[in-house]
Amino acid sequence: MKRKQTTIFQCFPKFSPSTTTEEEPGQAAVLKVTENEPGATAKLPGCALCSATKSTGVLTEQRVSMSEEWVHFKIQSSDSSRSTSLASLRNKIRRHETSRAHKIAQELTEKGGQDLVGNLVRAVSETVFAETDSVFRTAYYLAKMNLPFTDHDSLIELQEKNGANMGTSLHSSVMLGKNSGVATRLTARYPNLFTWHCMNHRLELAVSDAVNEVQAVNHLKVFLEKIHNLYSQSNKNSRELLEAAQEVGSQVLKIGRVLSTRWVASSFRSVKAVWTSYEALNRHFENAAGDQTRSGKERQTYRGLARRMQSKEFLCDLGLMFDALSELANLSQQLQAHSVTLLRADHLLKRTIRVLASFKDTQGEKLEEALTAQALGHFGSVPLESNAKLTPINAKQFLQSLINNLEKHLSFDGEMLHDLSVLDTGNWPSTPGIRHGEAQVKRLCRRFNLGEEQAVNGMRDFLEHPDSEPESLKPLIQCMKTIPCSTAECERGFSLMNNICTDKRSTLLLSNVSNLMMISINGPPVTLFEPRKYVTTWLRSHRSATQARRQCTPQMPEYKHIWKAL
């Protein structure tokens, strides 16, 4: 039905109705009250200025934001008498008129016909712009130099350490903010959207927090970082390490970074490489410490490295880290699998936590091996002795910190995830009732727009015959399987794109890169590829492989006579 607007109230304490339907210039008309025709939907009052502005923009101040009720005309009064309702509305209007958010909306509206950008530039302090410019300049540097945006936080911290003022926001590269992140904005536009933070990234955050809580782990991390830098930055040292490995008859694996921004599986490979190359590393350190061709400072550095390798404390710390990272790397790789579901991921997480908890009572394989070597006084050919200057890692404290942070970062929160758990027979009681999980199944069906009655009947069949999945319940189970647990596939796609877009293929069009990635990721192996339908399409407008084509006589190079000598 058609609605006609009869009164407009001004944002003044007296709350007196005006007989006009348009605001006078300079007035702050905020409250619109509409009189509806019979059958029309009633419209609640709100603020016209705030609705037109919607956001405070660059004039945003701390703890100041536009009220959703005033912006979207949702102001309500009590349902009692008319006089009480009007008094309540007057009080709300009075408070809103004096609010900082409304004053900013007035300021922006008054400057609407002027050079708004210029006015905002003059209104905002130069410090705010300078700090924001620094953050944007850092982001542009990453894009210009083809660096991953995950380095953004580290570059911000580096500049702050060097004395640059980078502000306090716009630093994170994880865009799931509760207030204005990408996930929040998408959810506001699409209410049925389900957002889920990658479980592999959650795992990295859990390990990082555990490392920060246990200070002794940082000492081990720094030492392993020194070993990585020693061989990654010097071909001479790498060659000498291989020679030392031949002397002691051990294997040398590539030593990478440990507990950095890489996946936890990468950290485990680095720890494994140090453990495997233990004797070779110690032999190289001893050889370099006695090498007279090196400077005295270098020889002293290698003597210190050798003493660290020969300490009982370091060997035990390395064994503990080997056992813990081995389980975490296994969990990380399983979470990256194609077929893993949220329920399966929850099961894997709980199992890993139980394994880590068992390490507190019974040592892992490598830690037990280190303790045996500690009692014998040598690890292979490496003599061991105590070093009072080293603070060993408290194994139980470190393991408990890992468990606490895994439960904190990877715990399943949210109603939908708890509802999905009713589909896992492992979460059922010993004797479930015939209506067990009925309410959860109905909620899930409403979430995925599935038939409730069919799914409920399927759930009852599932309760009676848990060994087989009923056909009527499969649509819900398939919906559950479509929820990805991690962004590992996206990460692989980026890696593949880097392999395709090399320096020699920099002229590839975006469409060609997309097609190449599609074939590489989803295409069948060569032995199963059937080209017939593509050949049929090709022959409609191109020649076949058997048709003769004009032959070009190749020019022989001038240095053809050299071939005879070779």
C-alpha positions, 0 to 999 in steps of 0.5 A: 500500500502507498505510504504518505509521510505526514510529520518530520521531527527535529532533533531538539529537546522539545520534540515538537512536530513540524507541519512541513515534510522537508527539512529547512537548510541547516536543520538537523532532521533526524527522526522520521515518523510515517503514518501508514495506510491500512495494511501497510508495514509500520516504519520505525523512526531513525536518524536521517543524517546518520542513515545518509552517512552510514559511517564516520569514515576517516573521522572515526574516533576511538569507541565512536561508531554509528548506531545501527538502530539510528542508521536503519530506522529501528528506534523503539519506545515502550509499549505503554501509554502515548505520553510515556512513549513520547517521553522515551523518544524525547530522551533518546533523541536528546542523547543522540543529538549530543552524541559524537557520532551524530555530530560527525554525521552533521559535519560530513553532511554540511560539507557535502557540497564542498570539497569533501576530500580537501576538508577531510584532509584538513580535519584529520591530523597529519600523524594519522595520514603519515602512519596510514601512508607507511602501512600502505607503502609497506603493502605496496612494496610487497606487491611490487616485489612479488613477496607474500602478504604474510610478510606484512606483519614482520615488516611492520614490526621491523620498521617499528623496531627501527623507530618508525611509527606505524600506528596500531591497526591495519597490521594483520594479514588475517581478514576475519575481523569481528568488526570489519573483516571480510568474513564479517562483511560477507556474513552481513550480506549473506546471513547463511554464509558459514565462515571457518578459519583454516585449521592449519593456520590455527595449528600454526597459531597454537604452536607459536603461542606455546613457543612464546609461553615457554622461554627455553624453546626460544633458545633452541629456536635461535640456535637452530636458526644459526645452523640454518644461516650458517649453511644456507648463506655459505657454499663453502660451509655446505661443502665442508659439511658433506665432507664431514658427513663422509668422515663419520659415515652419516647422512646430511639432510637440508636444514631449514627454518624452525618454528617460523611462518612456514607449516609445522611440517616444515619445522619438523623436517628441519629438526629431523635434519639436525637430528640425522646430521648430528655427528656430521655437524659436530665434526664440521664444527670441530674441524672449523674450530681448528682451521687456521685459515679462518679468523680467530673470531670464526674459530671461537664461534665454531668452538661455541657451536661444538660445545652446544652440540656436545651438551646433554641439555641440547640433545634432550631438547632436540629429542623432545622437539622431534617427538612433539613436532612429529605428531603435530606435522602428522596432524597438519598433513592429515588436515590438508587432505582432500577428503577430511571433514570437520568431524574427522578433523575434530577426531584427529585433533583430540587424538593428537592431544591424547598422544601429547598428553601421554608424552608427559608420563612416557617419553617419546622415542627420540627423547628416550634415545637422548636420555639413554645417550645422556646416561652413556655419555655419548651420542654416536661418536659425539661426546656429551657433557653437561652445560650449566649455562644452558636452561633445558626445556621443561618437557611437561610445561611445554607439552601442557602449553601445546595442549592448552593452545591446541584446545584454545585455537582448534576447539569447535565452537558454534551451534552448527558444528555441535549439530554436525557432531550428531552424525558421528556415531562416536559421539552417541550415548551407549543406548541412544533414544529413537529421537536422539539428534532430532533437533540438531538435524532439523536445524541443519536442514534449515541451514542447508535448505533441505527437507526436515521430514526426510532427514529426520526419518533418515536419522531414525534409520541411522540410529537403528542401523548405525552400520549403514548410511540411509539414503534419506540422510545422505544429502545432509552428510554430503553438505557436511563434506563440502565444508573445507577444513583448511585452505591448503588447496588454495596454497597449493594453487598459489605455488603452482601458479608460481611454477607456471609464471616463471621469468621465461613465461611472463607474457602468459595471459591470465586466461592461459594461466588459469587453463594451465592450472586447471589442467595441472590440478584437475586433469587426468594423468597422461595414461588416462587422457582421451583426446578424441573429442578435442581432436574432433573439435580441432579438425573442424577448422584446422589441418590434421597431423597427417596433412602435408605442410610447407617445409622450411629449409633451416639455415645451417649455423656458421660453426657447423664445422666445429661439430666434426671436432666434437 
